[in-house]
Amino acid sequence: MCLAVPMEITAIHDKVADVEIGGVTRQVRLDLIDAAPAVGDFVIVHAGFAIRRLDREDALETIKLFQEGLDLELV
């Protein structure tokens, strides 16, 4: 089973972004997104790639579902 996670972009360096959720930071590739994201945008991350931008409301709702379903503290 694969799981894609919404993460917030904290910095962008050419085709690589720093992303964060719940204090966990990662670097992800931006090659697969059709429109250039900006710092503060949320992206769906899977296997080291940002695969889609999400609006903030949808991202926070998805994070809330992860928190409730998996008993996690992410925000």
KAPELIN-V981844 format. One record per residue. N is the residue number from 0. RES is the residue in three letters. PSI is psi in degrees with one decimal (NA if undefined). OMEGA is omega in whole degrees, 0 to 359 (* if undefined). D_CENTER is the distance of its C-alpha to the mean C-alpha in whole Angstrom. Layout:
BEGIN
N_RES_PSI_OMEGA_D_CENTER / N_RES_PSI_OMEGA_D_CENTER
END
This chain:
BEGIN
0_MET_138.5_178_18 / 1_CYS_149.5_180_15 / 2_LEU_123.8_176_12 / 3_ALA_135.6_188_8 / 4_VAL_134.1_174_6 / 5_PRO_129.1_180_3 / 6_MET_150.2_181_2 / 7_GLU_134.6_178_5 / 8_ILE_126.5_179_7 / 9_THR_-19.8_177_10 / 10_ALA_152.6_178_12 / 11_ILE_131.9_178_13 / 12_HIS_91.1_182_16 / 13_ASP_-111.0_182_17 / 14_LYS_17.0_179_15 / 15_VAL_137.5_178_13 / 16_ALA_145.2_168_10 / 17_ASP_130.6_180_10 / 18_VAL_159.1_185_6 / 19_GLU_144.0_169_7 / 20_ILE_127.7_176_7 / 21_GLY_33.2_180_11 / 22_GLY_-6.0_178_12 / 23_VAL_126.6_179_11 / 24_THR_147.8_178_10 / 25_ARG_163.9_170_10 / 26_GLN_135.8_180_10 / 27_VAL_151.9_177_9 / 28_ARG_146.5_180_11 / 29_LEU_10.2_186_11 / 30_ASP_-27.2_187_14 / 31_LEU_-10.7_182_13 / 32_ILE_133.5_183_12 / 33_ASP_-33.3_179_15 / 34_ALA_136.1_184_15 / 35_ALA_124.4_177_14 / 36_PRO_167.4_179_11 / 37_ALA_162.1_174_12 / 38_VAL_133.8_183_11 / 39_GLY_-18.2_176_10 / 40_ASP_154.6_173_8 / 41_PHE_141.2_177_5 / 42_VAL_151.0_172_4 / 43_ILE_126.5_183_5 / 44_VAL_131.5_176_5 / 45_HIS_127.5_174_9 / 46_ALA_39.3_176_12 / 47_GLY_5.3_180_10 / 48_PHE_138.6_168_9 / 49_ALA_120.1_187_7 / 50_ILE_-13.8_180_9 / 51_ARG_143.4_172_9 / 52_ARG_147.4_176_8 / 53_LEU_146.4_172_8 / 54_ASP_155.6_187_11 / 55_ARG_-43.2_181_10 / 56_GLU_-47.3_179_13 / 57_ASP_-40.9_180_11 / 58_ALA_-46.7_181_8 / 59_LEU_-34.1_176_10 / 60_GLU_-42.0_178_13 / 61_THR_-43.4_178_11 / 62_ILE_-40.6_178_10 / 63_LYS_-41.3_178_14 / 64_LEU_-40.8_175_15 / 65_PHE_-44.5_181_13 / 66_GLN_-46.0_182_15 / 67_GLU_-44.9_184_18 / 68_GLY_-32.1_184_18 / 69_LEU_4.0_181_18 / 70_ASP_51.2_181_19 / 71_LEU_155.6_172_16 / 72_GLU_102.8_186_16 / 73_LEU_-18.1_182_12 / 74_VAL_NA_*_12
END
